[in-house]
Amino acid sequence: MADKPSVLFVCVHNAGRSQMAAGWLRQLAGDSVEVRSAGSEPAGQINPVAVEAMREVGIDISTEQPKILDWETAEASDVIVTMGCGDTCPVFPGKRYEDWSLADPAGQPLSVVREVRDEIRTRIVRLLAELNPTGPAAG
């Protein structure tokens, strides 16, 4: 892994879970980690309920756009975190993979999306501690 590890979050539509995860990692890691997100079948826009849930915790993902997962992005990433995309997420040899089983926020009320958001934060804190064990503790 390079001095600055890179993490790619992947879900089907790149409109909810992966965007929230990218937002959390950017917030908690600052510029110590390169953060990417993509989807196997990107939506036309970010889930507005995910945007609202993240806004509640002071993270603005409203300007993000869903992106297609491509070989170059995956190849340039040290860690690939998949979120509910199952067999539609390709496997790239030599990469560290984590599969986070999280509820899909699409079509869910804000109360459910908040739960997903908070679970993602817990997992991001754990991932960040693994990537940078000597760095400051993310609280």
N, C-alpha and C positions, 0 to 999 in steps of 0.2 A: 504494500500500500504506500502511496506517495506521502510526502509530508502533510499534504492537505487531502484527506480522504474525500471521495465523492460518493454520494448516495443517490440512487435513482428509485423513486416511488412509482409503482405501476398499478393501475387499476383499469378496468375496461374503458370507462368514459373520461377519465382524467378530469372529473368535474367535482368530486367530493372528497373521498378518503385520501387519495394521493395528493390533492391540492392542500388539504388540511395538514397532512403530514409534512409536506414541504414547508408550509408556513410555520409550523411549530419548530422544525429543525432550523430554519433560518433565524427564528427568534431566539432560540436557546443556544445555538452554536455560534452565532455571529458569522464572521468570515472564516472560521476555522474549518468548515466543511463546505465542500461544493455540493449544492442541492439541485436536483433535477426531478422532474415528474413527467410522466407520459401515460398514454392509454393505448390499448390495442384497437379500440374503436372510439376515438375521441368524440365527445359531445360538441355541440355548437357553442356552449357557454358554460361557465362555472355554475354549479348549483347555488341559487340565491340563498337557500336556507343554510348551506355550508358557509357562505360568505357572512351571513348574519351571526351564526354561531361563533365564528372566528373573530368577528368584530367585537363581540361581547368580551373577549379576553385580550383585546387590544392588538389583534393581528389582522391586517388588511390584505385579503387575497382577491379583492374585487377586480384588480387589473390583470390578473393571470388569465391565460387562455389555454384551453385544452390542446394538447400536442400529441401527435402520433408517435408511438414507440418506434424508433428506428435502430438499426444495427450500430451505428456510430455512437449514439448516446449510451446504449447499453455497454458497448465495448469500452467506453471511456470511464465507466463507473466501477468503483471498487465493491460496493454493496448494492444489491438489487432487492428491494422490498416489494413483494407482490401482495395485493389486497383483493382477494376475491375474483381474480381473473382466470383462475384454473388453467385449463389446457390452452387458453388463448394467449397466455404469456409465454413467449419463447424462452428457451433455456440457452444461456450463453456460457460455454465452457470456461472454467477457471474463475468464475465469479462467486462471491459469497452471496448466498440467497437466504432470505427470510420470507416466510409466507405468514402474513398477519390475517387471521380470520376475524374480520370485522363486519358488522352489519352495514349494508349499503344504505347510505343516507338518501338516495333518490326517492322522492315521493313521501318522505317521512316528515313528521312534524318536528318543530324546533326542539322539543324535549328529547326526542330520540337522537337527533343530530348532536345535541349537547353531550349525550352519553358517549357517542362515537368519538367526538372531539376529545373528550377527557381521557378515553381509553387510548387514543392515539398519542396524546401527550405523555402518558405513563410509559408507553413503548418507546417514544422518542428519547425520553430521559435515559432509559436503560441502554438504548442503542448508542447514544452519545457517550455514556460512560464507558462502553466497550471500545468505541473508536478513539477516545481520548482519555484513557484512565488516569493520566497525570494532570489533566486540565481542571479548571474550576468546576465544582459540583453544580449542576443545574438543579435549581430548587423549584 
